[in-house]
Amino acid sequence: MKTNTLENKSVQKIEIVKVKEDKSFPYTDDISVEEPLEIRISYGSKGQRESKNISVTMRTPGNDAELAAGFLFTEGIISDGNQIQNIDHLQAECSRNGENIIVVDVAEDFIPHLKNVDRNFYTTSSCGVCGKGSIESIKTVSTFQHIEREQQTLLFEVLYKLSDNLQSFQNNFSATGGIHASGIFDFEGELLALREDVGRHNALDKLIGHALFTGQLPLKDKILVLSGRASFELIQKAAMAGISVVAAIGAPSSLAVDVAKEFDMTLLGFLRDNRFNIYNESSFHKIVEK
């Protein structure tokens, strides 16, 4: 598989006026770049290729190939990295437009599951579909629903350090204060990969796209750490990637808890300052102090 996507800058410097108490002064500030990305998929036999616009998402430029691949995977449109033969930004007359359109070419002998596009992307929290129906939809496209898992222990001391470890590697957040992160850790608390984006779902899609490209799926023996709250769409994407432990710095939603219970995932919230809440403990995990 070939990827030729451009790595755009994710942070922009602008001149502002800073006000503190009774003084104001000019200041050069860092802000997170936000631009649209149109994801297209090209499929069909040679000479009869068709192109379909799958989604437009607001994202932080960079790691666009991972974002597109992760999105297609977590939406059930593809199920394996080998189904992608090329990912590239569109070659357009206006370079800026080209950088904001990415085309995923799938193998000629593969028919993408485009019927899943017509589900109105049940991942969005505003789609208005029934929560129970949404969870059932995940089951129909999840590749790793019945993967075998081993009994594992989660130690308090390992969990306590995850949030600090995540933040220490968030370069763009440190610079701007306005960006989300998703990180994959092992059960010893070591960071394996991290992706950032202005959209929390984009950050996770980039991370899952990275795992897809590097042959790491399913991530059944890893911990996913989210820099913010745990919404339904994030737990859905985690379930699609075979992740069994999700720890969020913020709170989960009710539907996120339902998904975690349905897929036997351990879900933790408010993980910070040496504390956390257990919203669901998987039958394969035991959370202990020592």
C-alpha positions in Angstrom: 0.0 0.0 0.0 1.3 3.4 -0.9 0.6 6.6 1.0 1.8 10.0 -0.2 -0.1 12.4 2.0 1.3 15.8 2.9 2.2 16.6 6.5 0.7 20.0 7.1 1.5 22.2 10.1 -0.9 21.7 13.0 0.0 24.9 14.9 -0.2 28.5 13.6 1.3 31.6 15.2 -0.8 34.8 15.3 -0.4 38.2 16.8 -2.8 39.0 19.6 -3.2 41.5 22.4 -2.9 39.9 25.9 -4.7 41.6 28.8 -3.7 40.9 32.4 -5.1 42.9 35.3 -4.6 46.6 34.3 -2.1 46.0 31.5 -2.3 45.0 27.8 0.5 44.1 25.5 1.2 42.5 22.1 1.8 38.8 22.2 2.6 36.0 19.7 0.2 33.1 20.4 0.0 29.6 19.1 -3.4 28.3 18.0 -4.5 24.9 16.6 -5.1 24.8 12.9 -8.5 23.6 11.9 -9.4 22.8 8.3 -11.9 20.5 6.5 -10.9 17.2 5.1 -13.0 15.5 2.5 -12.6 11.7 2.4 -13.3 10.0 -0.9 -13.1 6.4 -1.8 -12.2 5.1 -5.3 -13.3 1.5 -6.1 -14.1 -0.8 -9.0 -12.3 -2.7 -11.7 -9.6 -1.1 -13.9 -11.1 1.3 -16.4 -14.4 1.3 -14.5 -13.4 3.0 -11.2 -16.0 5.0 -9.3 -15.4 7.7 -6.8 -17.7 8.4 -3.8 -17.5 11.2 -1.3 -17.7 9.5 2.1 -17.3 12.3 4.7 -16.2 15.8 5.4 -14.7 16.3 8.8 -13.0 19.3 10.5 -9.5 18.2 11.5 -6.0 19.3 12.4 -3.9 18.8 9.2 -1.4 16.0 9.5 -1.6 12.2 9.6 -4.4 12.5 7.0 -3.8 9.0 5.6 -4.2 7.5 9.1 -7.3 9.5 9.7 -9.0 8.4 6.4 -8.0 4.7 6.9 -9.0 4.7 10.6 -12.4 6.4 9.7 -13.1 3.8 7.0 -12.2 1.0 9.3 -14.2 2.1 12.3 -17.2 2.8 10.1 -17.0 -0.8 8.8 -16.4 0.3 5.2 -13.1 -1.6 5.1 -12.1 -4.4 7.4 -8.3 -4.9 6.6 -5.4 -2.7 5.7 -4.6 -4.9 2.7 -7.9 -3.7 1.1 -6.2 -0.3 0.6 -3.8 0.0 -2.3 -3.1 3.8 -2.2 -4.0 6.9 -0.2 -3.1 10.3 -1.5 -4.2 13.9 -1.5 -6.1 15.0 -4.6 -3.9 16.6 -7.2 -5.8 19.8 -7.7 -5.0 23.1 -9.4 -5.4 24.9 -6.1 -2.8 23.2 -3.8 -4.8 24.2 -0.7 -7.9 22.4 -2.0 -5.9 19.4 -2.9 -4.4 19.1 0.6 -8.0 19.1 2.0 -9.2 16.3 -0.2 -7.9 12.8 0.3 -8.6 9.8 -1.9 -8.5 6.2 -0.7 -8.0 3.8 -3.6 -9.1 0.3 -2.6 -8.0 -2.9 -4.3 -9.8 -3.8 -7.6 -11.0 -7.1 -6.2 -12.5 -5.5 -3.1 -16.0 -4.1 -2.9 -16.3 -1.6 0.0 -19.2 -1.9 2.3 -20.8 1.4 1.2 -24.2 0.4 2.6 -22.7 1.4 5.9 -22.4 5.0 4.6 -26.2 5.0 4.4 -26.5 4.4 8.1 -26.1 8.1 8.6 -22.9 7.4 10.5 -24.5 6.2 13.8 -21.3 7.3 15.5 -22.4 10.9 15.8 -24.1 11.7 19.1 -26.6 14.0 17.3 -27.8 11.5 14.7 -31.0 10.8 16.6 -31.0 7.0 16.3 -32.0 4.7 19.1 -29.1 3.9 21.4 -29.9 0.2 21.4 -30.1 0.2 17.6 -26.7 1.9 17.4 -25.1 -0.8 19.5 -26.6 -3.5 17.4 -25.2 -1.7 14.3 -21.7 -2.0 15.7 -22.2 -5.7 16.1 -23.0 -6.1 12.4 -19.7 -4.6 11.2 -17.3 -5.3 14.1 -14.4 -7.5 12.9 -13.1 -8.3 16.5 -16.4 -8.9 18.3 -15.5 -12.4 19.3 -11.7 -12.2 19.7 -10.1 -14.3 22.4 -8.8 -12.4 25.4 -6.6 -13.3 28.4 -7.2 -12.5 32.0 -5.2 -9.4 32.9 -4.6 -7.3 36.0 -4.7 -3.5 36.0 -2.8 -1.9 38.9 -3.8 1.4 40.5 -0.2 2.7 40.2 -0.2 2.1 36.4 -3.5 3.7 35.9 -2.7 6.7 38.0 0.3 7.7 35.8 -1.5 7.4 32.5 -3.0 10.9 32.4 0.3 12.6 33.2 2.1 10.4 30.7 -0.4 11.3 28.0 -0.2 15.1 28.7 3.6 15.0 28.8 3.6 13.8 25.2 0.9 16.2 23.9 3.2 18.7 22.1 0.4 20.5 20.3 -1.8 20.8 23.4 1.1 22.2 25.4 1.5 24.8 22.6 -2.1 25.7 22.1 -4.3 24.4 24.9 -7.0 23.6 22.4 -6.5 20.1 21.0 -7.5 16.6 21.9 -5.4 13.5 22.2 -5.8 9.7 22.1 -3.0 7.5 23.3 -2.3 3.7 23.3 -0.5 2.3 26.3 0.6 -1.2 27.3 -0.4 -2.7 30.7 2.8 -1.4 32.2 1.8 2.2 31.4 4.3 2.8 28.5 3.0 5.0 25.7 3.1 3.2 22.4 1.5 5.8 20.1 -0.3 9.1 20.3 -2.3 11.3 17.9 -3.7 14.8 18.4 -6.5 16.7 16.6 -9.0 19.4 17.2 -11.7 16.7 16.9 -11.5 14.0 19.6 -13.0 11.4 17.1 -10.4 12.4 14.5 -7.5 11.8 17.0 -8.8 8.3 17.7 -9.3 7.6 14.0 -5.7 8.6 13.3 -4.5 6.4 16.1 -6.5 3.4 14.8 -5.3 4.2 11.3 -1.7 4.0 12.5 -2.5 0.6 14.1 -4.1 -0.6 10.9 -1.1 0.4 8.8 1.4 -1.2 11.2 -0.5 -4.5 11.6 -1.3 -4.0 15.3 -5.0 -4.6 15.2 -6.8 -5.9 17.3 -5.5 -3.8 20.2 -7.0 -6.3 22.7 -4.1 -6.1 25.2 -3.7 -2.3 25.2 -5.2 0.7 27.1 -6.7 3.6 25.2 -6.4 6.9 27.1 -8.7 9.8 26.0 -7.8 13.4 26.9 -11.4 14.4 27.4 -14.8 12.8 27.9 -15.7 9.4 26.6 -18.6 9.7 24.2 -20.5 7.0 22.4 -18.6 7.5 19.2 -15.3 7.1 20.8 -16.2 3.8 22.6 -17.8 2.6 19.4 -14.5 3.2 17.5 -12.5 1.5 20.4 -14.8 -1.5 20.1 -14.3 -1.7 16.4 -10.5 -1.8 17.0 -10.8 -4.6 19.6 -9.7 -2.3 22.5 -10.8 -3.7 25.8 -9.7 -0.9 28.2 -10.6 2.7 27.8 -9.6 5.4 30.4 -10.9 8.9 29.9 -9.7 12.1 31.7 -13.3 13.3 31.6 -16.7 11.7 32.1 -18.4 9.0 29.9 -21.9 9.4 28.5 -24.7 6.9 29.4 -24.6 5.4 25.9 -20.8 5.0 26.2 -21.3 3.0 29.3 -23.9 0.8 27.6 -21.5 0.1 24.7 -18.7 -0.8 27.2 -21.0 -3.2 29.0 -22.3 -4.8 25.8 -18.8 -5.4 24.5 -17.3 -6.4 27.9 -14.9 -3.4 27.9 -13.4 -1.9 31.0 -14.3 1.8 31.1 -12.8 4.3 33.5 -13.6 8.0 33.8 -12.2 11.1 35.6 -8.7 9.6 35.5 -6.6 12.3 37.1 -5.0 13.4 40.4 -4.6 9.7 41.6 -8.3 8.9 41.3 -10.7 7.4 38.8 -14.2 6.0 38.6 -15.0 2.5 37.3 -18.0 2.6 35.1 -17.6 -1.0 33.9 -15.1 -3.7 34.7 -14.6 -6.3 32.1 -14.8 -10.0 33.0 -11.3 -10.3 31.7 -9.8 -7.6 33.9 -9.2 -7.2 37.6 -8.4 -3.7 38.9 -6.3 -3.9 42.1 -4.3 -1.7 44.3 -1.2 -4.0 44.3 
